[in-house]
Amino acid sequence: MSTDNDKFIVKGKLADNERLKAQSNFLRGTIEADLKDDLTGGFTADNFQLIRFHGMYQQDDRDIRAERAKQKLEPLHNVMLRARLPGGVINPEQWLVIDKFAAEETMYGSIRLTTRQTFQFHGVLKPNIKNMHQMLNRVGMDSIATAGDVNRNVLCTSNPVESEVHQQAYEWAKKISEHLLPKTRAYAEIWLDGEKLQSTDEEPILGSNYLPRKFKTTVVIPPQNDVDVHANDLNFVAIAEAGQLVGFNVLVGGGLAMTHGDQSTYPRRADDFGFIPLDDTLAVAAAVVTTQRDWGNRVNRKNAKTKYTLERVGVDNFKAEVERRAGVTFAPSRAYEFTGRGDRFGWVEGVDGKFHLTLFIENGRILDFPGKPLKTGCAEIAKIHKGDFRMTANQNLIVAGVAAEDKATIEKIARDHGLMDDGVSAQRQDSMACVALPTCPLAMAEAERYLPDAVTQLEGILAKHDMASDSIIFRVTGCPNGCGRAMLAEVGLVGKGPGKYNLHLGGNRQGTRIPKMYQENISEQQIMDELDTLIGRWAKEREQSESFGDFVIRAGVVAEVIDSAKDFYA
């Protein structure tokens, strides 16, 4: 780190997480000892936090927490694991293995597709944790660095059409993921029974104290913004010429999390630093990460994300430091346009003549429901599928690389198991929620369990105003941490308490605008009443093809958020 830039380092007493990381022996802690402790189903002291660096969060079933307390039992501790799956690509053999594990060794039996373009297991009890990691390892997967203060799972547009450009972009997503991974052997030693080596760990990119806060990276292929670039710290926007990837525009400093009641926190769009050729990709990725590593706020974790570092030190200063560290000069950004961010449902033919079937999975929850055995259907497809699966950042699943002669067989399986339904509305397809209750310890309100009924009510409102063929980007998150990406929705609900949400309006369909709070701490019924009134106005007053988010800004319902630091709370 250059001493000339000491002025950009935040001084003061470090947050306790910094002590925890420094004393962790490169993320080992005493996790192994905790695993052997059968007096509790959970992890103790620092290990509660350290297991996040290994891809797990300790949780419990909040629906039964009070009842267990009455019985003088500790909460039903278990872990949620998030797999590392750059670009969301998984082969059928891997799918069948995770399907079996979910059914036999988790409390809930489901596979959960997430907004981080990977899958999660929920409800894994302590005796099954090591088996889970070893199962993933046997089929070429892991959960390294999918949580904690590191670069997390790298997203990549699930483009089912331009196969050659997608393949090239996907390969870069994998390279970036590997380049930015922690180098410690802790994961292998603890979970895979790897040989224990003394003091060989070095972290040339992440540093011995790792990053000040979580860090998210994407590779996106215009015109689809399906990864929501403005929700992420670092984004590589693919620029193609003549069907070949030639480089990336680099966007830095996006993020959606905030804290209720703390106006020093806010969602923020990413800044465009400029264009780089492919050969500079890894150097620039490392330079952005190390600049954030050295300049990020280690005193106040609420202001530790990259977005706040850019606001504090200035975008130009941050960009100049990235150029210095990477040994590059950003060229002017190449032209690109985002036209949408939804998935292309149904069959689409790629440029290679293969077909891709995008399945709508409400809330990303793959489970056998009454009359809709989704999990069985996915497994049946995996048994015969010769291509791969792609998880999308919108919680859906693509059966990719299907030969023409196999289409009918796969479609029949999908329809027989409720994975294809021609009656699913555009509104339902454009809606999304985080997991929230009962498993997430941070949730203040329902999200996943509330979404289906909320969408049904919203469909009714649209139909009432003769707008049934239209849709609104609608997202619900159970707390202000941003997992459901409600702060890039046209209508975003952020949980405030049981049955209460902050209602935000005014994002756009391209995912390039932050919505503004319209009503605070209101009930589900109040939300629908407000939307009924506003959708009625939209139906009568809209300009040709005007989206709901654009309408509420033009009509003055809410002001446009241009500069979040100044406008979001104004």
N, C-alpha and C positions, 0 to 999 in steps of 0.2 A: 504494500500500500504506500502510495506517495505521501511523504510528510507534508508536501505542499497542500495536501487536501485534508489535513487534520481538522480544519475548520468545519468540515461537513460531518464530523463524527459527533453524535449526541453524547454529552457528558452527563454523569449522574450515577446513582445507584442502579446497578443492573437488575433487570427483572429476574425473578427466581428461576425461570426456565433456563437462563444462562448458567447459573450455578449447576443446575441439574445436568445440562449437556456437558459442561466442563468436567464434572465428576463421574460421568457415565462410563469411562473407559471405552470411548468410541462406541457408545450405544449398547453396551453389554449390561451395565448396571448389575443387579442381582436377579435378573429375570429367571435364570436357571434355578436358583434356590426357590423362588416363588412357585415355579412349576411343580416342585416337589412338595409344596405345602398343601396338604389336603384338608387343613382346618378351615380354609376359606376357598370359595370358588373364584375369587378375584385376585388382582395384583395389588401390591401394597406400595406405599411411599412413592418414590420416583418412578418405579416400574410401571405404575398406572399411566404415566406420560410416555415412558420410553418405548412401550410396545407399539406406540403409534408410528415410530420410525420403522417398525417392522410390518406396517400395514394393517394394524389392528386398533380398534377402539374398545375399551371395556364398557359394557352396557348392562342393563337389566330390564326386565319386563315391567314397565311402570304401571301397567294395568293391575298387576298383582302385588305391587310393592307394599301397599298399606296392609293388605291381608297377611302377607308374610311377617310384617312388623308386629301385627297382633299376635302372631304365633311365636314371636320372639326368634324369628329366623332372619338371617341377613338377606338382602335383596338377591334375587336369582341371577347372580353374576354370570355373564357370558361375554364373548367377544364377537364383534363384527369384523370380518376381514374383507379388505378391498384388494383385488388382484392388480398386478402391474401388467397392463396389456396395451402397449403403445399402438394407437390407431384403432384399437378395438377389434383386432382380427384374431379369430380363434378357429382351429380346424375341428371337423366333426369328431375325431377321436378324443380331443381334449374336452369337447362339449359333453360327451357321454360320461367321461370321468367326473366332471364337476356336477353333472346331473345326479349321478349315483351318490356322491358325497353329500349333496344337499338333502337328498331323500333319507339317507341312513344316519347322518351324523350332525344334523343341525336341528334346533328346536322347532323351526318353522317350515322346514322342507322346501324352501323356495330358493330360486336364483333371482337376485335383484339387479337389473340393469340400471346403471346410474348415469347422471349427467356428466360424469368423468369418463364416459365411454369405456367402461369396464363392468365387471360384475362384482357383487358383494354376496358373501355368505352372512346371514344373520343367525344368532343364537348358537354359537359354537361353545360348548362347555369346556372347561379347562382340560379334562382328560383327553379331549379330541384335538386340541390345538396343534400339537406336534405332528400328529397324523395328517392334519390338514396341510401343513407346510410341506411335508414329505410327499404327499400326494401331488401337490402342485409341481414340485421339483421333478417328479418322475415323468410328467408330461410336458416339461419344458416351460413352466411358468413359475412365478414367484409373486411376493407382495412387497418387495423391497421398496421403500420410499414412496408408498402411496398415501402416507399421512406424515405428520410431523413437519419440522422446519427444514424441509428439503424441496428439491424440484419433484413434483408429483407426476402421476401418469400423464404422458404426453398424448394430447389429442390430435387427430387428423381427420379432415373431412372424409366422410364415408361415401365418396363419389362413385356411384355405380354405373356411370356412363363413360367418362374419359379414363378408361382403364389404364392406359400407359402413364398418363400424368399422375393418376392416383397412386400407381405402384411406385413411381419415383418419389412422390411426396411421402408416402408411407415408409419407404426405406429411410428417408431423412428423419422422420419421426422416431424411428427405432434408433438411429444413430445418435440423435440428440438425447434420447432417454438414457442410453448406455453411457454417453459422455458425461452426463450430469449426475449419475448415480453415486451414492456413497461408496467409498472404496473399502470401508471397514469390513472385516470378516465376521462381524458379530452375527449377522443373519445365518450364515452357513454353520458357524460354531454352535449356536443355540438350537436352531431348528432342524438342521440337517446332519447334526453330529459331526461337523467338520473338525479337522485337526486344529487344536488351539496353539497359536503361535504367539510368542511374547513380543509386545511392543513393535509390531511391524506395520501398524496402521498409519496411513497418511491420507489426508484429505486435501489434495492440492487445489480443488475448486471450492468445495463446501467449507473447508476450514475445520479445525478441531472443535469449534463451537457451533458448527453448521450454520444455517441461515438465521436471521433474526425472526423470521416467520415463514409460513408456508409459501410456496412459489409454484405457479402454474404456467404451463407452456403448451402452445398449440401450433399445428401446421394446418393452414386453411387454404382451400382451393376455391377461388371465386368462380362463379357468382354465388355459391352457397356459403352462408355464414353459419353453418349448422353447429359449429363449435363455440359460437358467441365470443369472438375475439376480445370484446371489451370487458369480459369477465376475468381476463387472465393477465398475468404479469408480463409474459413474453409471447409474442405471436409472430409466426413466419407466414406471410401471405404469398402463396405460390404464384409466380409469374411464368407463364408458358409462352413459347413462340413455336409456331409450326408443330404443335402437338408435343413439344418437349419442354421439360422444366429447365429454366435458365437461371433462376435465382429467386430471391425473396425480398419483399418489402418487410421491414422489421417494425413491429408495433410494441411499445413497452408501457407498462404502468396501468393496465386495466385492473379492476377489482370491484366486487359488489358488496362485500361485508361491511357492516356498520354496527354500532351499539346504540340501543334505544336510550335516548336522553343525553347522548354525548355528541354534540355538534362538531367535535373535532374529527369525527368519523363520518364517512360518506362513501357512496359508490362513485366510481370514476371511470371514464373512458380512457383507452390507451392512446398514447401519442405515437405518431408516425415518424420514425427516425430516418427512413430512407431505404434505398435499395442496396442489396449486396449480391454478388455472384455466388454460386453454390459453394465454391471452394472456401469461402469465408464463414460458412454457416456455423461450424462448431466453435470457431474462435470467437465469433460474436456472441453465441449462446453463453460461453464461459465468461466472457467479459461482462455481460449484463449481470450474470449471477454473482460474479466476484465483486462487482461494484456495489450491488445491493448487499452482499455479505459484509462489506467493509463500511458502507455508509448508512445502512439501515438502522433503525432505532432499536437498540437493545435495552433501553431503559423503560419504555412504555410499549407494551405489546399491542395495545390497541392502535398505535400509530407506527407499527413495525413493517407493514407491507410496502412493496415497491412503490405503489401509487403515492404513499405519503412521503417517501424519500424524494420522488420527483418534485412534489409540491414544495418540499422544504429546501432542497438544494438548487432547484431550477432545472427544467428540462434540458436546456442547452449545456449546462455543466455536466449533467449525468451523461448526455450523449457524447460530449467531448471525451469524458473519461472512458467510455466504452470504446471509442475509436482508438484512444491511446493504448488501452490494454490489448485490444484485438489487432492493432497494427493495420487498421483499415480506415478508409474514409467513406462514409455513406454517400452514395450517389442519390440524385433526386428520385423520389418514388416513381415507380412505373404505374401507369394507369390501370385501374381495376374497378369493378363495381360489384357490390352485393345486391342481389335482387330478392333474396329470401333466405330463410334458414330452416325451413321445414324439411322433413324427409319426403322422398318421392315414393308414395305408397303404391303397392301393387307391382306388376311386372314392368321392368325397364330393360331395354336392350342396350348393351354396351358397345363401344366401338369395335370390340374384338369379336362380336357376334355371340357372345355369351349373354345369358339373361340373369337378372337380379331381382329377387322378390323381397320387397320391404314389408315387414309385418308390423302392424300397430300393436304395441304392448302397453296397455294403460298402466301408467305409473312404473313401467319397467318390471313389474312383479310377475315372474314366470312361476306359476303354481297351477295345480289342477283345481279349478273352481267348479262348482256344480254346473253341469251343462257346457263347460268350457275347459276341457283338460289341456291347458296350454303347455304345461311342462311335459306331459306325455307326448304331445304333438311335436314339440321341438326335438325330443329324443328320437321319435320315429323318423323325422326328417334326417337327423344326424346319422342314423343307421344306413341310409342309402345315398346321402349327398356326397358328390365327388368334388365339390368346390370348397369354399370356406364360409364362415359366418362373420358378419361385421356388426358389432354393437355400435349404435349411434349415440351421439351426445344428447339426443332427444329421447333416450331411453327405449328406443325401438331396436328391432333385429332385422338384419338383411341376410337372406340366404343368397350368397353371391356365387357367380361363376357356374350357372346351371346351363347345361347343354339343352338345345331345343327339344330333343327327344325325351328329356327328363321333366320338362315343365309340367305336363299333365299329372304325373304321379305325385310330384311335390305339392302342386296346388290342391289335389284331392286330400292329401294328408292335412294340409293347412286348414282347409275348409271343414273337414270332418272334426277337427279338434278346436274350432273356434278361433284359429289364428288369422283367418281371413273372414271379414264380415263387411259386406257391401253397405250395410246400414250405418256404419260408423260415420258420424258427421265430421265435417271439416273443423267444427269447433272443438270436438273431442280430440282430434288429431293435433290441434294447435294449443293444447293445454298440458300442463306439466306440474308436478309437485315433488318436493323432497320427501324423505321417509317420515320424519317427525315421530310422533307417538305411534306405538308405545315404546319403541326401542331407543330413540335418540335422547341422550340425557340433556341436550340443550333445548329441546323443543318446548315452546311455550303454548302452542296451539296445534291442532290437527292440521295435516297437509295431505299426505297420501290418502288417508281414510276419508277426508272431507271432499277431495277433488271430484270423484265420480258424481256425487249428488249435486255439487256446485255446478258442474258442467251441464247436468240435466236441467237445472234451473235456468242457466244461461241460454241453453238451447231453446227453452220455452219463451224466454224474453225475446230472443232474436226472431222466433216464429211469430210471436205476437205483433211485432212491428214489420212483418213481411221481409225479414232479413235472414231467413233460414239458410240461404245459400252462402251467406257471408260468415266470416269468423273473426275472432279477436285473439291475439296472442295473450293467453291467460295463464298466469302461474301463481302457485301458492307455496309459500315456504313457512315452516313452523316457527322460525326465529329469524333474527336479522343477519345470520351468518352467510346467507346467499346461496346455499346449495341448490335450491330450485330455480336460481337465476331470475327471481321475480323482478329484480331491478333492471332488467332489459325487456320487460313485457309491456304491452299496451295497457293491460290491467294486471297489476301485481299486488298480491296480498301478502303481508308480512305479519306473522303471528305475534300477538302482544300478550295474550292470556287465553284461558279456555274459552273458545268460541268468539274471541275478539281478534281483530286484525287492523293494521293500518292499510288503507286503500290508496294505492299509487296509480296514477294515470299518465299517459303521454309518451310511452316508449313507441318505437316504430317497428314495422314488420321486418326491416333489415337488421335490427339488433344494433343500431349505431346511436341510440339516444336513451338516456336515463329517464325514467318516469319520475314525476314529482308527487309528493304526498298530497292527496285531496281531502281525505278524512282520516282522523286518528282514532284508534281504539274503538272501532264500531263492531256491532254484531253481524252475524251472517245474514240475518234478515235485513238489516240496514244496508249492507253492501248490495244485496240484490235489489232493494228499493232504489238505491242511487243509480245502479246500472240500468234499471228499467227506465228511469227518467232520461238518462244520458243517451241510451241507445235509441229511445224514441226521438230525441232531438237529432241524433245522427241520421236516422232514417229520413227525416224530413228536410234537414238542412245540408246534408253532405254534398260536396262537389263530386263530379264524375269519378268513380272508382276510388274515392277518398277513404283511407283506412280510418279506423276508430281513433287510433293514437294521433294521427295527423289532424283529425277533426277536433279533438278536445283542445288541442293547442291553438288551431286557427280560430276556434269559437271563443277562446279566452277562458275556458273552463279551468285550465291550469297553464302556468307559464312554462315555456320551454327551458329545460335545463341545458345550458350551453357549457358553463364552467361549474362543475360540481362544487368546488370549494367555495364558490360565491353564491351559486344559484339554488343549490339543493334545499337549503333550509330557508331561503329568503321568502 
